[in-house]
Amino acid sequence: MDKGLTIFDIDETLFKTKALINVICDGWLVRRLDNQEFNEYELGPGESYDFCEFRSAEIFNKTSEPINRMIAKMNAIIKNAKQAGSKVIIITARADFDDKELFLDTFREQGIDIDSVYVERAGNIGGHSSAENKRVIIKRYLDTGEYSRTRIYDDAVSNITMFNELSTEYPAIKFEAHLVDDDGSTKRI
């Protein structure tokens, strides 16, 4: 068994995105967070999130700017994974989009074979931080016993830290974490 699992994030990893998350308290807008701020934000007493922009496939499609270096890397990994019988997935902090096909078309427009990649939406889990929701999804894949190696590409240090911490739970699996910078360059952590 030498199957690999490669995981990509979307926001600020594959695309620079513009959607914001609203923080609401007592019915009032108290703050607007971009994706990176959301990854680190902890709700205060009485606060909740409003993800209306984050669920809009139209906003995603019209405003997302591809990070070309990462798009090329993803395309190469998808091609190699198909030949090796490995798997490529996307895990996003977002929940379901309001228009699945328009969302997927954003990837197709960049030449990504998105139809061979499953998009896991950690925002559907709820109740935890983005990193903890992503942990739940990754564990589900690793618990299958199908993979001897796994790697992640993500822009959030919290997600990279969570991923690396999982390696102690799965000592038989080789872990490789790549922190993605604004220009699409990566640093192995």
ZIGI-V981173 format. One record per pair of residues at least 4 apart in sequence whose ideal C-beta (glycine too) atoms are under 6 Angstrom apart, sorted by the first residue. I is the first residue (numbers start at 1). J is the second residue. Records with the same first field share a line. If there is no record, write none. Layout:
I=J, J
This chain:
1=148
2=148
3=85, 86, 146, 147
4=86, 149
5=87, 141, 147, 150
6=77, 88, 151
7=89, 91, 152
8=74, 90, 153
9=13, 154
10=14, 92
11=17, 35
12=35, 155
13=153, 154, 155, 180
14=70
15=64, 66
16=65
17=64
18=63
19=53, 54, 59
20=32, 34, 53
21=33, 38, 49, 51, 54
22=29, 32, 50
23=30, 31, 47
24=48, 50
25=30, 46, 47
33=37, 38, 41
37=41
39=130, 156, 158
43=47
51=55
53=59
54=94
55=97, 98
57=61, 97, 98, 99, 102, 103
58=62
59=63
60=64, 103, 106
61=102, 106
64=106
66=71, 110
67=184
69=184
70=184
71=110
77=81, 88
78=88, 113
81=86, 88
88=117
89=118, 120
90=117, 119
91=120, 122, 134, 137
92=121
93=122, 123, 130
94=121, 123
95=121, 123, 124
96=121
97=103
104=114
107=112, 114
108=114
120=137
122=133, 134, 137
125=133, 136
128=132, 133
131=158, 159, 162
134=159
135=162
139=143
142=170
149=174
150=173, 175
151=176
152=163, 177
153=178, 180
154=159, 160
155=180
160=177, 179, 189
163=177
164=177
167=175
177=189
178=186, 188
179=187, 189
180=186
181=185
